[in-house]
């Protein structure tokens, strides 16, 4: 019989600091969040007793259902807009056009602006009293009275538009990186075969970009569910709760209603919901790559 080889334990020893950091950063807060969701805990973390599934009862209320639907509209419409605008810009900026480097830099600007500053800026720009957009439209005679972009009728559409503006640069950068990896020989061969314009995009470019698109879509989806400050600065979840997303509901439960348990239950639901969607997207991506 051959003697058993001794395992080198040194690599496992090197992994210990990383494991400790991961546990400290992710596992412990997740455990706290989980037990908070089954307890009555006030804002400063005082434990008031176990309540079982009572905190999760809110997930069955019509109010939560409306918030969930509203959040899904925000996520789906936002990502759809980001992909429509972002893909178009990425394809355009991949062409050898004059000033391409300048335009690539300009496209990134919304991405680097902090959410709080971006929200404040758009609140001023779209203000119905003295906002620059209404001022220009009125001066040009396009409208007769100011448009209430942040009113109950248009507020959700407005914050979705701002979400698209903020998220497009991420997708443009991701797709541009992928487009740079497509060999020029592929395009030349496609031209010889008569695959030009939309046909080339549909049969050549899109299949090559699909893995990056799925990965980017997954990241954008997760970010969209967790965005809080951008919407809260602009509307505070109003008017009449028309822009109250799950993230804002979690904030209000925890810091306004002093109900950390209720906030934790919604956060757990959101985490599981997003994880399930991400799992299926990533599995689909893995199948495509294979």
Steps between C-alpha positions, in 0.01 A plus 500: 500500500617850418557725801241775535622842405497751779272794434661839504311693767676829431246626237216439748686699764536789255124493442418550869528885499276524192242267655501699824447826309215352294330366812539834679372707207223279363408205720463682833282787364291246309448296817399817690258592222346153512438496874378861494229387256357264765521747786373837617803730495495878536714756319793483740507121488320418825350150491131507601416132454438238235201549270539199271365567150310814600750730325446303179123554512556843343616320184140379452340845522369695197738786586803276461358352180469847348854585607633178346320562169627859500855378563474244219383774262797712610745212449364363170438836330829639627706205375313491168576869447863455604545217249326687219702820543820334621523247216435771240770726647750215537461398136533863387807568717666183374512649151800713392309830521666841555529591868428146614725532805326822606152350467606190693613725784176702496289182515672393823420826686154398634656184643756684713250751644394391853134403536423771755649775283331360188164491679540858623603617154202338327260630766612851413504442123146355496346732759156615384546854634847605383657188351715548192300250290166675556665840455636400157176335387294804606737747334486304173120491513492120496282491813257751649543402865774325697511120494499337842768238431510405868123499546294186563438436129860521374721440804559128441574550130735786591706300749516210250638743241760621750587137580559438129719811476702381799534136391576536128875571549553167679349304212683707238835429667420129533388462139788707362745271678329198342482660155874561507557124527314421177768437234488725194524185287151402617351823367691469173380142453142605576519775240619254239200281584267799466421532873480878545314743725224346710574153363861522617392624843236231545703201382858600592522781755206409726600134557854610589370769738235279662713373794606856587142621465369231737771572755445877475124454521538293815715766665265781392203302632661455841600867515152616397338309786737655753509862378365725772670839517439605138122465521472614861683826433277576201156402630534348848280217372214737420284662401227269628758218518512467120880470508533301822720200414593204720822673603308807617247285686789329682641841595165629626433183699840515669569870552158666502282230657787367717418145389826324419326162503251601232776659292711184533212282376462711185878500450512119530219470244677739263830313535338162426295643211805660336714189562246274327485725193880529492535121531284433195671772298845366583394142430366608162829677435696186591289293259560753223876488555501119493 
